[in-house]
């Protein structure tokens, strides 16, 4: 089974529109750090409620080495820091799902396999888990998830769908 470590934005973006199950269908089980769990459950919103019923396939893990935390502190938030540390623990993550650009650059620097929420959706369409990406993206955008025009164009090219 793949070891997939996920940050809060994919959980919030998909959970708040009722599509969190895409992650389960894609990966079977995902891992989130304690600070991501705390961030997602801090609000009593749809994502928080969805997360509580998804706990049989979402594993919350603590980081093993707190000293590593200080190394990332100046550039990343606590959830992103813990994602990086968990992803590097043995066994290393097979995939990290994170959207923040600074965190993505850090993951790339660390040599971690990486995708974002949009990448998950494109792959879900390719795997037949969802039939279209754009309706999911429109719901995410209507719920506050920002997607630039350049990214929309790239998604249209990859999926053959129009936004």
C-alpha positions in Angstrom: 0.0 0.0 0.0 1.2 3.5 -0.8 2.3 5.8 2.0 0.5 9.1 1.1 0.9 12.1 3.4 -1.6 14.9 2.9 -1.7 18.6 4.1 -4.8 20.4 5.2 -5.8 22.3 2.0 -6.7 19.1 -0.1 -8.7 17.8 2.9 -10.5 21.2 3.3 -11.0 21.8 -0.4 -12.5 18.3 -1.0 -14.1 17.8 2.3 -16.1 21.0 2.2 -17.7 20.1 -1.1 -18.4 16.5 -0.1 -15.7 14.9 -2.3 -13.1 13.8 0.3 -13.8 10.2 -0.7 -11.9 10.8 -3.9 -8.7 10.5 -1.8 -9.9 7.1 -0.3 -10.7 5.8 -3.8 -7.4 6.9 -5.1 -5.1 5.8 -2.3 -7.0 3.5 0.0 -5.6 5.2 3.1 -3.9 8.5 3.7 -1.7 9.9 6.5 -2.1 13.3 8.1 0.0 14.9 10.8 -1.5 15.9 14.1 -1.3 19.6 13.3 -3.2 19.1 10.1 -5.9 17.1 11.9 -6.1 19.9 14.5 -6.4 22.6 11.7 -9.1 20.7 9.9 -11.2 20.0 13.0 -10.8 23.5 14.5 -13.9 24.6 12.7 -17.1 22.8 12.8 -17.5 22.8 9.0 -18.3 20.1 6.4 -14.6 19.1 6.1 -14.4 18.7 9.9 -17.5 16.5 10.0 -16.4 14.5 6.9 -12.9 13.9 8.5 -14.5 12.5 11.7 -16.4 9.8 9.7 -13.4 9.1 7.5 -11.1 8.2 10.3 -11.1 4.5 9.4 -9.0 5.4 6.3 -7.3 8.5 7.5 -4.4 7.9 9.9 -3.3 10.7 12.1 0.4 10.4 13.0 2.8 12.3 15.2 6.2 13.3 14.0 9.1 11.4 15.6 11.8 14.1 15.6 10.7 17.4 17.1 14.3 18.8 16.4 13.6 18.7 12.7 10.7 21.1 13.3 13.0 24.1 13.8 14.7 23.6 10.5 11.4 24.5 8.6 9.9 27.0 11.0 10.8 30.2 9.2 9.1 29.3 5.9 6.3 26.9 6.5 3.2 26.6 8.8 3.0 23.8 11.4 0.9 21.5 9.2 3.3 21.8 6.3 6.3 21.3 8.5 4.8 18.1 10.0 3.9 16.9 6.4 7.6 17.3 5.4 8.9 15.5 8.5 6.3 12.7 8.3 7.1 12.2 4.6 10.8 11.8 5.3 10.3 9.4 8.2 10.9 5.7 7.5 9.3 4.5 5.4 9.5 7.6 3.2 6.3 8.8 1.6 5.4 7.5 -1.8 3.4 10.7 -2.4 2.9 14.1 -0.7 -0.3 16.0 -1.5 0.2 19.7 -0.8 -0.9 22.9 -2.5 1.0 25.8 -1.0 3.8 26.9 -3.4 6.5 27.4 -0.7 5.7 24.0 0.8 5.8 22.5 -2.7 9.2 24.0 -3.4 10.4 22.6 -0.1 9.1 19.1 -0.9 10.7 19.2 -4.3 14.0 20.3 -2.7 13.7 17.3 -0.4 13.1 15.0 -3.3 9.6 14.0 -2.2 7.2 12.8 -4.8 4.6 15.5 -5.0 1.1 16.4 -6.3 -1.6 18.8 -5.4 -5.4 18.7 -5.1 -5.8 19.5 -8.8 -3.3 16.8 -9.7 -5.3 14.3 -7.7 -8.4 15.2 -9.5 -6.8 14.8 -12.9 -5.4 11.4 -11.9 -8.8 10.4 -10.5 -10.4 11.1 -13.9 -7.6 9.1 -15.7 -8.3 6.2 -13.3 -12.1 6.4 -13.8 -12.9 7.5 -10.3 -14.6 10.6 -11.4 -16.0 11.3 -14.9 -15.1 15.0 -15.1 -12.7 17.3 -13.3 -14.3 20.7 -14.0 -17.5 20.2 -12.0 -15.4 19.3 -8.9 -13.1 22.3 -9.5 -16.1 24.7 -9.9 -17.5 23.5 -6.6 -14.1 24.0 -5.0 -13.7 27.5 -6.5 -17.2 28.4 -5.4 -16.1 27.4 -1.9 -13.1 29.7 -1.9 -10.3 27.5 -3.6 -8.4 29.8 -5.9 -7.5 28.6 -9.4 -5.6 30.9 -11.7 -6.6 31.3 -15.4 -3.3 29.8 -16.3 -4.0 26.7 -14.2 -7.5 26.5 -15.7 -6.1 26.5 -19.2 -3.6 23.7 -18.2 -6.4 21.6 -16.7 -8.5 22.1 -19.9 -5.6 20.9 -22.0 -5.0 17.9 -19.9 -8.6 16.8 -19.5 -10.2 18.0 -22.7 -12.8 19.8 -20.5 -13.7 23.5 -20.5 -14.1 25.5 -17.3 
